[in-house]
Amino acid sequence: MIDFTEILETIAHKPIEKRAMTNHGVLNEAYAYAKPSSFSRGMRIDLNGLTILLISGTASIDEHGKSVHIGDFRAQMRRTLDNITGLLASEGCTWDDIVRTSCYLRDIDRDYEAFNEERTSFFKEQGLDPLPASTGIEAKLCRPELLVEIEAIAMFRTDKTTGNREQ
């Protein structure tokens, strides 16, 4: 159980350490696009033993910044989940640490059934219990060929003296 008093005390008396997350083997940086975009792939926030990862909206983008699996919702969904998996791995964590996702679908009426089947299958493969909190939203995405985008929040404890994940 998280001790919120301890968290508040930490926040009140120590600077919050934050840094951008990246995994160039999975995704390039958005500012490296032909038309640069100003955001980090994610932000790591360390609060004296509690780490929070805020993963930016992630889609079916390859390591060169190109959209992949155009026109194939299920393949885009899997690539999106794989990209998030890679970002989590770069910080030493997994989907077990995800507490929330926000899922944006270009056409929720057309794609929600496939989205939910893919998400359910993926979460079962990961053995998640409990499942993360989640919201599904229809949205116009940043590239017309993208059909799904997911942002995520992960939380985990780290060793207070070394910054390494507790085992």
C-alpha positions as CSV (number, residue, x, y, z in Angstrom):
1,M,0.0,0.0,0.0
2,I,1.3,3.4,-0.9
3,D,1.9,5.8,2.1
4,F,0.6,9.1,0.7
5,T,1.9,11.0,3.8
6,E,5.4,9.9,2.9
7,I,4.9,10.9,-0.7
8,L,3.6,14.3,0.3
9,E,6.5,14.8,2.7
10,T,9.0,13.9,-0.1
11,I,7.4,16.2,-2.5
12,A,7.3,19.1,0.0
13,H,11.0,18.9,0.9
14,K,12.9,17.5,-2.0
15,P,13.2,18.5,-5.6
16,I,11.4,16.2,-8.0
17,E,13.8,14.4,-10.3
18,K,12.6,14.1,-13.8
19,R,14.1,13.1,-17.1
20,A,13.0,12.2,-20.6
21,M,12.6,8.5,-21.5
22,T,13.7,7.0,-24.8
23,N,14.4,3.8,-26.6
24,H,16.0,4.4,-30.0
25,G,15.8,0.7,-30.9
26,V,12.0,1.1,-30.9
27,L,11.2,4.7,-31.6
28,N,13.1,7.7,-32.7
29,E,12.6,11.1,-31.1
30,A,9.7,13.2,-32.3
31,Y,12.0,16.2,-32.8
32,A,13.9,14.1,-35.3
33,Y,10.9,13.9,-37.7
34,A,11.1,15.7,-41.1
35,K,8.5,18.0,-39.5
36,P,9.7,18.1,-35.9
37,S,7.3,17.7,-33.0
38,S,8.1,19.0,-29.6
39,F,7.6,16.3,-27.0
40,S,9.5,13.5,-25.2
41,R,8.5,9.8,-25.7
42,G,7.9,9.8,-22.0
43,M,8.9,11.4,-18.7
44,R,10.4,9.6,-15.7
45,I,9.6,11.2,-12.4
46,D,11.4,9.9,-9.3
47,L,9.9,10.7,-5.9
48,N,12.3,9.3,-3.3
49,G,11.6,5.6,-3.9
50,L,8.5,5.9,-6.1
51,T,8.9,6.2,-9.8
52,I,6.2,7.4,-12.2
53,L,6.5,7.0,-15.9
54,L,4.3,9.2,-18.1
55,I,4.4,7.7,-21.6
56,S,3.3,10.0,-24.4
57,G,0.8,9.0,-26.9
58,T,2.4,6.1,-28.8
59,A,1.3,4.7,-32.1
60,S,2.4,2.3,-34.9
61,I,5.6,4.2,-35.6
62,D,9.0,2.5,-36.4
63,E,12.4,3.3,-35.2
64,H,12.8,5.7,-38.2
65,G,9.7,7.7,-37.4
66,K,7.6,6.2,-40.2
67,S,4.0,5.0,-39.8
68,V,3.8,1.2,-40.2
69,H,1.0,-1.3,-40.9
70,I,-1.1,1.3,-42.7
71,G,-4.7,0.2,-43.1
72,D,-4.3,-2.8,-40.7
73,F,-5.9,-1.9,-37.3
74,R,-4.8,-5.1,-35.5
75,A,-1.2,-4.8,-36.7
76,Q,-1.1,-1.1,-35.7
77,M,-2.5,-2.0,-32.3
78,R,0.2,-4.7,-31.8
79,R,3.0,-2.4,-32.9
80,T,1.7,0.3,-30.6
81,L,1.7,-2.1,-27.6
82,D,5.2,-3.4,-28.6
83,N,6.5,0.2,-28.7
84,I,5.1,0.9,-25.2
85,T,6.7,-2.4,-24.1
86,G,10.1,-1.2,-25.4
87,L,9.7,2.1,-23.6
88,L,8.9,0.3,-20.4
89,A,11.9,-2.0,-20.8
90,S,14.2,1.0,-21.3
91,E,13.2,2.0,-17.7
92,G,13.5,-1.5,-16.2
93,C,9.8,-2.2,-15.9
94,T,6.9,-4.1,-17.6
95,W,3.2,-3.9,-18.2
96,D,2.8,-5.1,-14.6
97,D,3.7,-1.5,-13.6
98,I,1.1,0.2,-15.8
99,V,-1.7,1.7,-13.7
100,R,-3.6,3.6,-16.5
101,T,-3.9,3.8,-20.2
102,S,-5.8,6.3,-22.4
103,C,-6.6,4.8,-25.8
104,Y,-7.4,7.0,-28.8
105,L,-9.2,5.4,-31.8
106,R,-9.7,7.2,-35.1
107,D,-13.1,5.4,-35.6
108,I,-14.3,3.9,-32.3
109,D,-17.5,2.5,-33.9
110,R,-15.6,0.6,-36.6
111,D,-12.5,-0.5,-34.6
112,Y,-13.5,-0.9,-30.9
113,E,-14.3,-4.6,-31.2
114,A,-10.9,-5.3,-32.7
115,F,-9.2,-3.0,-30.3
116,N,-10.8,-4.7,-27.3
117,E,-9.9,-8.2,-28.6
118,E,-6.3,-7.2,-29.2
119,R,-6.0,-5.5,-25.9
120,T,-7.6,-8.3,-24.0
121,S,-5.3,-10.9,-25.7
122,F,-2.2,-8.8,-25.0
123,F,-3.1,-8.3,-21.4
124,K,-3.7,-12.0,-21.0
125,E,-0.3,-12.7,-22.6
126,Q,1.2,-10.3,-20.0
127,G,-0.6,-12.0,-17.2
128,L,-2.0,-8.7,-15.9
129,D,-4.0,-8.8,-12.7
130,P,-5.3,-6.4,-11.9
131,L,-5.9,-4.8,-15.3
132,P,-4.9,-1.1,-15.7
133,A,-7.5,1.6,-15.5
134,S,-8.3,2.7,-19.0
135,T,-10.3,5.1,-21.1
136,G,-11.3,4.7,-24.8
137,I,-11.7,7.8,-26.8
138,E,-12.5,8.6,-30.4
139,A,-10.0,11.2,-31.7
140,K,-8.5,12.6,-34.8
141,L,-4.9,11.5,-34.6
142,C,-1.8,13.4,-35.6
143,R,-1.3,11.4,-38.8
144,P,-4.2,10.4,-41.1
145,E,-2.9,6.9,-41.5
146,L,-2.8,6.1,-37.8
147,L,-5.8,4.2,-36.4
148,V,-4.8,3.9,-32.7
149,E,-2.7,5.8,-30.2
150,I,-2.1,4.9,-26.6
151,E,-0.6,6.8,-23.7
152,A,0.2,5.1,-20.4
153,I,1.2,5.8,-16.8
154,A,3.4,3.3,-14.9
155,M,4.3,3.4,-11.2
156,F,6.9,1.3,-9.3
157,R,9.0,1.4,-6.2
158,T,12.8,1.9,-6.5
159,D,15.5,1.5,-3.9
160,K,15.9,4.8,-2.2
161,T,19.6,4.8,-2.1
162,T,20.5,3.5,-5.6
163,G,17.5,4.4,-7.7
164,N,17.3,0.8,-8.8
165,R,14.1,-1.1,-9.0
166,E,13.2,-3.1,-5.8
167,Q,13.0,-6.8,-6.3
